[in-house]
Amino acid sequence: MKKIKLIALAMVLFGAINFLSGCALMLVGGLAGTTGYLAAKQGYGVQSPVTKK
């Protein structure tokens, strides 16, 4: 009985870690997008460092 509870707890923890890591990636992506949008609104731009002569 104790072994079944331990396995169930491990499965719940594994699922929670996967869920939280996905949310963290979405949060970081949203913050990066917002920062880029606000920087572009203030006049900042991106220039490619690759040039061809």
PLY file of the C-alpha trace (Angstrom):
ply
format ascii 1.0
element vertex 53
property float x
property float y
property float z
element edge 52
property int vertex1
property int vertex2
end_header
0.00 0.00 0.00
2.81 2.40 0.85
4.54 1.62 -2.46
1.38 2.52 -4.44
1.12 5.88 -2.64
4.76 6.60 -3.41
4.28 5.79 -7.10
1.14 7.97 -7.24
2.97 10.86 -5.59
5.86 10.53 -8.04
3.44 10.62 -10.99
1.68 13.73 -9.64
5.00 15.50 -9.06
6.22 14.58 -12.55
3.03 15.96 -14.10
3.23 19.17 -12.05
6.85 19.76 -13.06
5.98 19.31 -16.75
3.03 21.69 -16.44
5.02 24.37 -14.64
7.96 24.22 -17.04
5.56 24.70 -19.97
4.01 27.71 -18.27
7.44 29.16 -17.58
8.36 28.89 -21.26
5.14 30.62 -22.28
5.76 33.39 -19.73
9.33 34.00 -20.95
8.15 34.02 -24.56
5.43 36.53 -23.76
7.85 38.81 -21.93
10.34 38.68 -24.80
7.64 39.51 -27.33
6.36 42.41 -25.25
9.87 43.78 -24.78
10.55 43.59 -28.50
7.27 45.33 -29.31
7.91 48.16 -26.84
11.49 48.61 -28.10
10.29 48.81 -31.71
7.63 51.33 -30.68
10.38 53.57 -29.25
12.36 53.45 -32.50
14.79 50.61 -31.92
15.31 48.21 -34.80
17.10 45.03 -35.70
19.88 45.00 -38.26
21.30 41.84 -39.71
25.04 41.49 -39.10
25.47 39.51 -42.35
26.54 41.60 -45.31
27.38 40.75 -48.88
29.80 42.73 -51.01
0 1
1 2
2 3
3 4
4 5
5 6
6 7
7 8
8 9
9 10
10 11
11 12
12 13
13 14
14 15
15 16
16 17
17 18
18 19
19 20
20 21
21 22
22 23
23 24
24 25
25 26
26 27
27 28
28 29
29 30
30 31
31 32
32 33
33 34
34 35
35 36
36 37
37 38
38 39
39 40
40 41
41 42
42 43
43 44
44 45
45 46
46 47
47 48
48 49
49 50
50 51
51 52
